[in-house]
Amino acid sequence: VKPPRPSLPNLALVMSPEDSAAPVLNVSTEEPRHYNIWLPGIPVAAVYGIVIVVGLVGNVTLMRTCLTVKSMRTVPNLFLSSLALGDVLLLVTCAPVDASRYLVDEWLFGRVGCKLIPFIQLTSVGVSVFTLTALSADRYKAIVRPLDIQQSSATLGFCLRVGAIWLLSVTLAIPEAVFSDLHTFTTSYSNETFVTCAPYPHAGEMHPKIHSTASFFVFYVIPLLVISVYYFFIARSLIRSSVDVPAEGHLHLQKQIKSRKRLAKTVLVFVGLFAVCWLPSHVIYLYRSYHYGQVDTSLGHFVASVCARVLAFANSCVNPFALYLMSKRFSKHFNQQLACCTSPRRLYSQSSGSTNITTV
C-alpha cells in the first residue's frame, strides 16, 4: 500500500511511493538524479487530468458567456465569473502539482513552489467560499429587501465587493506563503525519510492543530453559518410572499416570486456542492494534523485521502454544469459559446426577458 505523507498547506495530499510494494519505474534525466514513478498512481493522475480539462472548458465557457452576452451581465452572473476565475486558477496551478505527487516520490517544485502553490490554493478556496457568501447576501437583498436591489446591482458596488473578496482571500493566504517550507518526515514502520512541503515544518505539535482548525472554521464553518442565516430569512420571505399573493391577478408579481425562488435555489445548490466537496478534505486534514508526528500507511486512509482530494478539485469544475442543468437561458448561451456556432454580434444582441430582476 502506498502510504500518504503529511499534508500540504491547506488540505493538500502528499504520498510516499518509495514505501509501496506496487511496481515502480525508475526514470533518469540527463542529470544523475533519478525519480521513482509509482505506476498505480497513473490512473489517479489521469482522473486529475479529466477534472482539469472538464473544469477549464466549463469555467472558461461560463466566463465568456457571462461577460460577452449582454443579457447575461447581471450581478449574480458576474459573481459566478469571479468564482470561475478562482476555479481556473486552482485547476491550472494546484491540480497538476497535486496529481504529480501520486507519480513521483519527491517534491519537484523547490522551495519557491512550496510557498507559491499553497498560497494560490488557499486564495482560490477563499474566493470560492466568500463569493458564495456574497451571492447569498445578494439574493437576500433582492428577495427580502427588494428596495435595495438597484444599489446592489450597481457596477461600482459589484467591483468593490469582488475586489474585497479577492483582497481578503489573498491576505488570509499570505501566512501560507510565509510559513510553508520543505520538511523531512520519517515513516513509522520502515524508518525511511522523505522531504515534502508542509505549512509548519518546525513549529511543534500545536501549530498543525491550530492551522487545520482555523482553516476549517474560517474557510468552511463560519461562511456556511452566515449563508444559512441568509437563507433562513430568504425562505421565510418567500413563504410569506407566496401566501400574500392572490391566486388570480398580479401575474407580474407571481413571475417575480418564481424567478427569485429559482435564483435562490441556484445559489443554494452551489453552496451545497461546495459544502459536500470540501468537507472530506477538511476532515482528513484535521485528522492528519492531530496525528502530525505519524504517517498513516493504511489502505483505508490512502483511499479516503485520494477520494477527498479529487472531490475537492472536482468542486472547481461542477458549477458551470450545475448552472447548465438549472438554467435554460444559460444552457442556450453556453451551447452557443461552446459550439462557436453563433456570431459575436448575435450573442451581444441577446436580451433578457426581464429588466427589473437579476437573472442567472
C-alpha positions as CSV (number, residue, x, y, z in Angstrom):
1,V,0.0,0.0,0.0
2,K,1.3,3.4,-0.9
3,P,1.3,5.4,2.4
4,P,0.1,9.0,2.3
5,R,2.5,11.6,3.6
6,P,1.6,14.5,5.8
7,S,-0.5,17.3,4.3
8,L,0.5,20.2,2.1
9,P,-0.7,23.6,3.3
10,N,-4.4,23.8,3.3
11,L,-5.5,20.3,2.8
12,A,-3.1,19.1,0.2
13,L,-2.2,15.5,0.0
14,V,1.4,14.1,-0.2
15,M,2.3,10.4,-0.5
16,S,5.3,8.1,-0.5
17,P,5.7,5.8,-3.5
18,E,9.1,4.5,-2.2
19,D,7.4,2.6,0.6
20,S,5.0,0.8,-1.8
21,A,5.1,-2.8,-2.9
22,A,3.5,-1.8,-6.1
23,P,5.5,-1.5,-9.4
24,V,7.9,1.4,-9.5
25,L,9.5,2.7,-12.7
26,N,12.9,4.4,-12.3
27,V,13.2,7.4,-14.6
28,S,16.6,9.1,-15.1
29,T,17.2,12.5,-16.5
30,E,20.3,14.0,-18.1
31,E,21.5,14.6,-14.6
32,P,22.5,11.7,-12.3
33,R,19.2,12.3,-10.4
34,H,16.6,9.6,-10.5
35,Y,12.8,9.8,-10.0
36,N,10.7,6.8,-9.0
37,I,7.3,6.8,-10.7
38,W,4.6,4.9,-8.8
39,L,2.7,3.1,-11.6
40,P,-0.6,2.7,-9.8
41,G,-0.6,6.5,-9.4
42,I,-1.0,6.9,-13.2
43,P,-4.8,6.2,-13.1
44,V,-5.2,8.7,-10.3
45,A,-3.3,11.3,-12.2
46,A,-5.5,10.5,-15.2
47,V,-8.6,11.3,-13.2
48,Y,-7.0,14.6,-12.2
49,G,-6.4,15.3,-15.9
50,I,-10.1,14.7,-16.7
51,V,-11.1,17.1,-13.9
52,I,-8.7,19.7,-15.1
53,V,-9.8,19.6,-18.7
54,V,-13.5,19.5,-17.9
55,G,-13.1,22.2,-15.4
56,L,-11.2,24.5,-17.7
57,V,-13.7,24.0,-20.5
58,G,-16.7,24.6,-18.3
59,N,-15.3,27.6,-16.4
60,V,-13.9,29.4,-19.4
61,T,-17.1,29.0,-21.3
62,L,-19.1,30.3,-18.2
63,M,-16.9,33.4,-18.1
64,R,-17.2,34.0,-21.8
65,T,-21.0,33.6,-21.6
66,C,-21.5,35.9,-18.6
67,L,-19.1,38.6,-19.9
68,T,-19.8,38.7,-23.6
69,V,-23.6,38.1,-23.7
70,K,-25.2,41.4,-22.8
71,S,-28.3,39.9,-21.3
72,M,-26.2,37.7,-19.0
73,R,-24.2,40.5,-17.4
74,T,-26.1,40.5,-14.1
75,V,-24.7,40.8,-10.6
76,P,-25.2,37.0,-9.8
77,N,-23.6,36.0,-13.1
78,L,-20.7,38.4,-12.6
79,F,-20.1,36.9,-9.2
80,L,-20.1,33.5,-10.8
81,S,-17.5,34.7,-13.3
82,S,-15.3,35.7,-10.4
83,L,-15.9,32.3,-8.8
84,A,-15.0,30.6,-12.1
85,L,-11.8,32.6,-12.4
86,G,-10.7,31.4,-9.0
87,D,-11.5,27.8,-10.0
88,V,-9.5,28.2,-13.2
89,L,-6.5,29.4,-11.1
90,L,-6.8,26.4,-8.9
91,L,-7.1,23.9,-11.8
92,V,-4.2,25.4,-13.8
93,T,-1.7,25.6,-10.9
94,C,-2.6,23.4,-7.9
95,A,-4.3,20.4,-9.5
96,P,-1.3,19.4,-11.7
97,V,1.0,19.7,-8.7
98,D,-1.3,17.5,-6.6
99,A,-1.5,15.0,-9.4
100,S,2.3,14.8,-9.8
101,R,2.7,13.8,-6.2
102,Y,0.9,10.5,-7.0
103,L,3.5,9.7,-9.6
104,V,6.9,10.9,-8.3
105,D,8.3,10.2,-4.9
106,E,9.5,13.6,-4.1
107,W,8.6,17.3,-4.2
108,L,9.6,18.6,-7.7
109,F,8.9,22.3,-7.4
110,G,11.5,23.6,-5.0
111,R,11.2,25.9,-2.1
112,V,9.6,28.6,-4.2
113,G,6.9,26.3,-5.4
114,C,6.4,25.1,-1.8
115,K,5.4,28.6,-0.9
116,L,3.6,29.7,-4.0
117,I,1.3,26.6,-4.6
118,P,-0.3,26.6,-1.1
119,F,-0.8,30.4,-1.4
120,I,-2.6,30.0,-4.7
121,Q,-4.7,27.1,-3.4
122,L,-5.9,28.9,-0.3
123,T,-6.6,32.1,-2.3
124,S,-8.8,30.1,-4.6
125,V,-10.7,28.4,-1.7
126,G,-11.2,31.8,-0.1
127,V,-12.5,33.3,-3.3
128,S,-15.0,30.3,-3.7
129,V,-16.5,30.4,-0.2
130,F,-16.5,34.2,0.2
131,T,-18.1,34.6,-3.3
132,L,-20.8,32.1,-2.4
133,T,-21.4,34.1,0.8
134,A,-21.6,37.4,-1.2
135,L,-24.1,35.7,-3.6
136,S,-26.3,34.7,-0.7
137,A,-26.2,38.2,0.6
138,D,-27.1,39.5,-2.9
139,R,-30.1,37.1,-3.0
140,Y,-31.1,38.2,0.5
141,K,-31.2,41.9,-0.7
142,A,-33.1,41.0,-3.8
143,I,-35.7,39.0,-2.1
144,V,-36.0,40.2,1.5
145,R,-35.0,43.9,0.8
146,P,-36.0,44.5,-2.8
147,L,-35.8,48.3,-2.4
148,D,-32.0,47.9,-2.2
149,I,-31.8,45.9,-5.4
150,Q,-30.7,48.8,-7.7
151,Q,-28.0,49.8,-5.3
152,S,-26.7,46.2,-5.0
153,S,-26.7,45.9,-8.8
154,A,-24.5,49.0,-9.3
155,T,-21.3,48.3,-11.2
156,L,-19.2,50.1,-8.7
157,G,-20.7,48.2,-5.8
158,F,-20.1,44.9,-7.5
159,C,-16.5,45.8,-8.3
160,L,-15.8,46.9,-4.7
161,R,-17.3,43.6,-3.4
162,V,-15.3,41.4,-5.8
163,G,-12.2,43.4,-5.1
164,A,-12.8,43.0,-1.3
165,I,-13.3,39.2,-1.7
166,W,-10.0,38.7,-3.6
167,L,-8.1,41.0,-1.3
168,L,-9.4,39.2,1.8
169,S,-8.6,35.8,0.2
170,V,-5.0,36.9,-0.7
171,T,-4.5,38.4,2.7
172,L,-5.6,35.2,4.5
173,A,-3.4,33.1,2.2
174,I,-0.2,35.2,2.9
175,P,0.7,33.2,6.1
176,E,0.7,30.0,3.9
177,A,3.5,31.5,1.7
178,V,5.4,32.8,4.8
179,F,5.4,29.6,6.9
180,S,5.3,26.8,4.2
181,D,8.6,25.1,3.7
182,L,10.3,21.9,2.9
183,H,10.3,19.4,5.7
184,T,11.8,15.9,6.3
185,F,9.4,13.2,7.6
186,T,10.1,9.7,8.7
187,T,7.8,6.7,8.1
188,S,6.8,4.8,11.3
189,Y,7.3,1.3,10.1
190,S,10.2,1.5,7.7
191,N,12.1,4.3,9.3
192,E,12.7,5.8,5.9
193,T,12.8,9.6,5.4
194,F,11.4,11.8,2.7
195,V,11.3,15.5,2.0
196,T,7.9,17.2,1.4
197,C,6.2,20.6,1.6
198,A,4.4,21.4,4.8
199,P,2.9,24.6,6.3
200,Y,4.5,24.3,9.7
201,P,7.8,22.4,9.4
202,H,9.4,23.2,12.7
203,A,6.7,24.6,15.0
204,G,5.9,21.7,17.2
205,E,2.6,19.8,17.5
206,M,0.3,22.7,18.4
207,H,0.9,24.6,15.2
208,P,-0.7,22.0,12.9
209,K,-3.6,21.6,15.2
210,I,-4.2,25.4,15.2
211,H,-3.6,25.7,11.5
212,S,-6.1,23.0,10.5
213,T,-8.8,24.1,13.0
214,A,-8.5,27.7,11.9
215,S,-8.7,26.8,8.3
216,F,-11.8,24.6,8.9
217,F,-13.6,27.5,10.7
218,V,-12.5,30.4,8.5
219,F,-13.0,28.7,5.1
220,Y,-15.8,26.3,5.9
221,V,-17.9,26.6,9.1
222,I,-18.3,30.3,9.6
223,P,-19.1,31.1,5.9
224,L,-21.7,28.3,5.8
225,L,-23.2,29.5,9.0
226,V,-23.6,33.0,7.6
227,I,-25.1,31.6,4.4
228,S,-27.5,29.5,6.5
229,V,-28.7,32.7,8.2
230,Y,-29.3,34.5,4.9
231,Y,-31.2,31.5,3.6
232,F,-33.4,31.3,6.7
233,F,-34.6,34.9,6.0
234,I,-34.9,34.2,2.3
235,A,-37.0,31.1,2.8
236,R,-39.2,33.0,5.4
237,S,-39.7,35.9,3.0
238,L,-40.6,33.7,0.0
239,I,-43.1,31.7,2.1
240,R,-44.8,34.9,3.2
241,S,-44.8,36.3,-0.4
242,S,-46.4,33.1,-1.7
243,V,-49.1,33.4,0.9
244,D,-49.8,37.1,0.4
245,V,-50.0,37.0,-3.4
246,P,-53.6,36.4,-4.7
247,A,-54.3,33.3,-6.6
248,E,-55.6,35.3,-9.6
249,G,-54.1,38.5,-11.0
250,H,-50.8,40.1,-10.2
251,L,-49.1,37.8,-12.8
252,H,-46.1,40.0,-12.9
253,L,-45.6,39.7,-9.1
254,Q,-46.0,36.0,-9.3
255,K,-43.4,35.8,-12.0
256,Q,-41.0,37.8,-9.8
257,I,-41.5,35.5,-6.9
258,K,-41.0,32.4,-9.1
259,S,-37.8,33.9,-10.6
260,R,-36.5,34.8,-7.1
261,K,-37.1,31.2,-5.9
262,R,-35.2,29.8,-8.9
263,L,-32.3,32.1,-8.3
264,A,-32.2,31.4,-4.6
265,K,-32.3,27.7,-5.4
266,T,-29.4,28.0,-7.9
267,V,-27.1,29.7,-5.3
268,L,-28.1,27.2,-2.7
269,V,-27.1,24.3,-5.0
270,F,-23.7,25.9,-5.5
271,V,-23.3,26.3,-1.7
272,G,-24.4,22.6,-1.2
273,L,-21.8,21.4,-3.8
274,F,-19.1,23.4,-2.1
275,A,-20.0,22.0,1.4
276,V,-20.1,18.4,0.1
277,C,-17.0,18.5,-2.0
278,W,-14.7,20.2,0.6
279,L,-15.9,18.6,3.9
280,P,-14.0,15.3,3.4
281,S,-10.7,17.2,2.8
282,H,-11.2,19.3,5.9
283,V,-12.0,16.2,8.0
284,I,-8.9,14.3,6.7
285,Y,-6.7,17.4,7.1
286,L,-7.9,17.8,10.7
287,Y,-7.2,14.1,11.4
288,R,-3.7,14.2,9.9
289,S,-2.9,17.5,11.8
290,Y,-3.8,15.9,15.1
291,H,-1.6,13.0,14.3
292,Y,1.1,15.0,12.7
293,G,4.1,13.0,14.1
294,Q,2.8,9.8,12.5
295,V,2.3,8.7,8.9
296,D,-0.9,6.7,8.5
297,T,0.0,4.0,5.9
298,S,-3.3,2.1,5.9
299,L,-5.1,1.4,2.7
300,G,-8.3,2.9,4.0
301,H,-6.6,6.2,4.8
302,F,-5.0,6.3,1.4
303,V,-8.2,5.7,-0.5
304,A,-10.1,8.2,1.6
305,S,-7.4,10.8,1.0
306,V,-7.4,10.2,-2.7
307,C,-11.2,10.5,-2.9
308,A,-11.2,13.6,-0.7
309,R,-8.6,15.4,-2.8
310,V,-10.3,14.5,-6.2
311,L,-13.6,15.6,-4.8
312,A,-12.2,18.9,-3.6
313,F,-10.8,19.7,-7.0
314,A,-13.9,18.4,-8.7
315,N,-15.8,21.3,-7.0
316,S,-13.9,23.6,-9.3
317,C,-15.5,22.0,-12.4
318,V,-19.1,21.3,-11.3
319,N,-20.6,24.8,-11.0
320,P,-20.9,25.5,-14.8
321,F,-22.6,22.2,-15.4
322,A,-24.9,22.6,-12.4
323,L,-25.9,26.0,-13.8
324,Y,-26.3,24.5,-17.2
325,L,-28.9,22.0,-15.8
326,M,-30.8,24.6,-13.8
327,S,-31.0,27.5,-16.2
328,K,-32.4,27.1,-19.7
329,R,-31.2,30.6,-20.7
330,F,-27.7,29.9,-19.6
331,S,-27.6,26.4,-21.2
332,K,-28.7,28.1,-24.5
333,H,-25.9,30.6,-24.4
334,F,-23.4,28.0,-23.1
335,N,-24.1,25.8,-26.1
336,Q,-23.6,28.8,-28.4
337,Q,-20.3,29.7,-26.9
338,L,-19.1,26.1,-26.7
339,A,-20.0,25.2,-30.3
340,C,-18.9,28.6,-31.6
341,C,-21.9,28.4,-34.0
342,T,-23.3,31.9,-33.3
343,S,-21.6,35.1,-34.4
344,P,-20.5,37.6,-31.7
345,R,-22.9,40.2,-33.0
346,R,-25.8,37.9,-32.4
347,L,-24.6,37.0,-29.0
348,Y,-24.4,40.6,-28.0
349,S,-27.9,41.2,-29.2
350,Q,-29.5,38.7,-26.9
351,S,-31.9,40.4,-24.4
352,S,-33.2,39.2,-21.2
353,G,-36.9,38.7,-20.6
354,S,-37.0,40.9,-17.6
355,T,-35.1,44.1,-16.7
356,N,-36.0,44.5,-13.1
357,I,-34.8,41.2,-11.7
358,T,-31.2,39.9,-11.9
359,T,-31.2,36.6,-13.7
360,V,-28.9,33.6,-14.0
